[in-house]
Amino acid sequence: MIPRTIFTPEHEAFRDTVRRFIETEVTPHHADWEKAGQVPRSLWTKAGELGLLCVNAPEAYGGQGADFLYSAILIEEMARAGATGPTFYLHSDIVAPYLVDFGTEAQKSKWLPRMATGEVVVALGMSEPSGGSDVQNIRTQAIRDGDEYVINGQKVFTTNGHSADLLLLACKTDPTQKAKGVSMILVETDSPGFSRGRKLEKIGCKAQDTSELFFSDLRVPASNLLGTEGGGFAILMTQLAQERLIQAIRAVSASEAALEWTLAYAVERKMFGQTLADFQNTRFSLANLHAQVLAQRVFVDRCMLLHAEGKLDAVDAASCKLVTTDLQFKVMDECLQFFGGWGYMWEYPIARAFADARMCRIGGGTAEVMKQIIANSLLPRVRKV
Ligand SMILES: Cc1cc2nc3c(=O)[nH]c(=O)nc-3n(C[C@H](O)[C@H](O)[C@H](O)COP(=O)(O)OP(=O)(O)OC[C@H]3O[C@@H](n4cnc5c(N)ncnc54)[C@H](O)[C@@H]3O)c2cc1C
């Protein structure tokens, strides 16, 4: 096997901590959380106590100033364990970086330390019933009124929506504009005018709460604006490489785990006087999947390293997300087949992983949007020739 060379011994020590945390605090309870449709708040505070949240945030704001590879380890290990409930990556590696990079001193000191302890859980509200891909045309409005913004509208599919204390909300502050009318606003969920709708029933990722959110004449101080008014779309663009890389890390790690489960099952399962692993069909199919996942592992590791050095661009990250999530679904489908009827039973991790994987070609930017980003970067080059 091609050795992985991107992690230091310190990273690997952190991985040991993460694995112990998952073995004791996550895996034994995940099936119950799937039934509840969310994880308990105590999981967040336990993760906070162990220093697993917001590790990249500066120490002055409760983080550890650690490099992105520490985050990647937590993301990898959660994906390997099939633990879709603890959405720490959304909290620590998607929302927190916006605060770190664009928050005022007051916003950072108020929120980041409590996010790092797990006392505050955050969510990101961009998608609306009228559309998730086309963020420029969102309808939720935040209209300035003196020293406040008045927010009216609706979000949907919001991960952590049911449990969040703080929302980072994409709103139109100037409805006459497209991208330049979008602003990012921090909204506390105990504000009058905020209500949560249904905890949506999903076909996978069942232990994470995914919700509808409603805003009716909700007032926030103008100081809750993140960055500049009208600068929200540009702010969102700054994190695209990291967001897509996170999905790619999850995808390739989940694929590796599914292959391991399937190999273990195939050597045990007996039929026709031999094991499932003895059939040439099994051997060739698993060999084929292994080779493809291995190639993607090298690609993802390279992208992780580039990202840790601040050099990964959004187009390469889109390519990485596109191919890894496509392969993830193929791996889950083909691996599930080897489990026969058991593969269709929820009690088997491969069944859950199959359902979970379907989301990855939709969430965090759809496969089609990834293709659009990649094509936009390719075509001008060809046209110039
Ligand atoms: C489990 C889950 C969790 C989620 N969590 C969050 C969250 O925390 N916060 C949040 O804001 N959103 C979240 N989402 C929403 C997710 O980001 C959107 O579902 C996604 O962006 C697609 O938006 P949409 O569902 O409105 O589909 P649409 O945007 O309506 O797309 C419908 C179809 O049109 C295609 N399409 C769109 N644009 C193009 C194009 N340019 N060219 C060709 N085809 C195109 C899409 O690929 C798709 O196939 C989550 C979704 C899921 C399923």
PDBQT file of the ligand as one rigid body, heavy atoms in Angstrom, charges set to zero:
ROOT
HETATM    1  C1  LIG A 401     -28.707  16.104   4.611  1.00  0.00    +0.000 C 
HETATM    2  C2  LIG A 401     -28.565  17.497   4.081  1.00  0.00    +0.000 A 
HETATM    3  C3  LIG A 401     -27.974  18.468   4.873  1.00  0.00    +0.000 A 
HETATM    4  C4  LIG A 401     -27.880  19.778   4.410  1.00  0.00    +0.000 A 
HETATM    5  N1  LIG A 401     -27.353  20.747   5.222  1.00  0.00    +0.000 NA
HETATM    6  C5  LIG A 401     -27.396  22.044   4.830  1.00  0.00    +0.000 A 
HETATM    7  C6  LIG A 401     -26.984  23.101   5.713  1.00  0.00    +0.000 A 
HETATM    8  O1  LIG A 401     -26.530  22.864   6.830  1.00  0.00    +0.000 OA
HETATM    9  N2  LIG A 401     -27.120  24.374   5.290  1.00  0.00    +0.000 N 
HETATM   10  C7  LIG A 401     -27.604  24.692   4.072  1.00  0.00    +0.000 A 
HETATM   11  O2  LIG A 401     -27.690  25.871   3.756  1.00  0.00    +0.000 OA
HETATM   12  N3  LIG A 401     -27.985  23.724   3.202  1.00  0.00    +0.000 NA
HETATM   13  C8  LIG A 401     -27.905  22.414   3.560  1.00  0.00    +0.000 A 
HETATM   14  N4  LIG A 401     -28.302  21.419   2.698  1.00  0.00    +0.000 N 
HETATM   15  C9  LIG A 401     -28.849  21.790   1.417  1.00  0.00    +0.000 C 
HETATM   16  C10 LIG A 401     -27.929  21.503   0.256  1.00  0.00    +0.000 C 
HETATM   17  O3  LIG A 401     -26.821  22.359   0.273  1.00  0.00    +0.000 OA
HETATM   18  C11 LIG A 401     -28.804  21.671  -0.997  1.00  0.00    +0.000 C 
HETATM   19  O4  LIG A 401     -29.721  20.586  -1.007  1.00  0.00    +0.000 OA
HETATM   20  C12 LIG A 401     -28.008  21.700  -2.259  1.00  0.00    +0.000 C 
HETATM   21  O5  LIG A 401     -27.213  22.854  -2.326  1.00  0.00    +0.000 OA
HETATM   22  C13 LIG A 401     -28.932  21.678  -3.478  1.00  0.00    +0.000 C 
HETATM   23  O6  LIG A 401     -29.942  22.628  -3.360  1.00  0.00    +0.000 OA
HETATM   24  P1  LIG A 401     -31.474  22.177  -3.606  1.00  0.00    +0.000 P 
HETATM   25  O7  LIG A 401     -31.736  20.994  -2.768  1.00  0.00    +0.000 OA
HETATM   26  O8  LIG A 401     -32.352  23.345  -3.449  1.00  0.00    +0.000 OA
HETATM   27  O9  LIG A 401     -31.501  21.708  -5.123  1.00  0.00    +0.000 OA
HETATM   28  P2  LIG A 401     -31.540  22.682  -6.369  1.00  0.00    +0.000 P 
HETATM   29  O10 LIG A 401     -30.563  23.773  -6.210  1.00  0.00    +0.000 OA
HETATM   30  O11 LIG A 401     -32.962  23.041  -6.651  1.00  0.00    +0.000 OA
HETATM   31  O12 LIG A 401     -31.023  21.694  -7.510  1.00  0.00    +0.000 OA
HETATM   32  C14 LIG A 401     -31.892  20.739  -8.126  1.00  0.00    +0.000 C 
HETATM   33  C15 LIG A 401     -31.095  20.048  -9.227  1.00  0.00    +0.000 C 
HETATM   34  O13 LIG A 401     -30.649  21.045 -10.157  1.00  0.00    +0.000 OA
HETATM   35  C16 LIG A 401     -29.266  20.858 -10.389  1.00  0.00    +0.000 C 
HETATM   36  N5  LIG A 401     -28.577  22.105 -10.690  1.00  0.00    +0.000 N 
HETATM   37  C17 LIG A 401     -28.454  23.187  -9.910  1.00  0.00    +0.000 A 
HETATM   38  N6  LIG A 401     -27.685  24.110 -10.494  1.00  0.00    +0.000 NA
HETATM   39  C18 LIG A 401     -27.285  23.586 -11.679  1.00  0.00    +0.000 A 
HETATM   40  C19 LIG A 401     -26.456  24.042 -12.747  1.00  0.00    +0.000 A 
HETATM   41  N7  LIG A 401     -25.861  25.245 -12.668  1.00  0.00    +0.000 N 
HETATM   42  N8  LIG A 401     -26.280  23.234 -13.806  1.00  0.00    +0.000 NA
HETATM   43  C20 LIG A 401     -26.886  22.023 -13.872  1.00  0.00    +0.000 A 
HETATM   44  N9  LIG A 401     -27.670  21.529 -12.890  1.00  0.00    +0.000 NA
HETATM   45  C21 LIG A 401     -27.865  22.308 -11.806  1.00  0.00    +0.000 A 
HETATM   46  C22 LIG A 401     -28.746  20.319  -9.065  1.00  0.00    +0.000 C 
HETATM   47  O14 LIG A 401     -27.493  19.699  -9.249  1.00  0.00    +0.000 OA
HETATM   48  C23 LIG A 401     -29.840  19.336  -8.695  1.00  0.00    +0.000 C 
HETATM   49  O15 LIG A 401     -29.628  18.139  -9.374  1.00  0.00    +0.000 OA
HETATM   50  C24 LIG A 401     -28.351  20.101   3.112  1.00  0.00    +0.000 A 
HETATM   51  C25 LIG A 401     -28.911  19.102   2.312  1.00  0.00    +0.000 A 
HETATM   52  C26 LIG A 401     -29.016  17.810   2.774  1.00  0.00    +0.000 A 
HETATM   53  C27 LIG A 401     -29.623  16.775   1.883  1.00  0.00    +0.000 C 
ENDROOT
TORSDOF 0
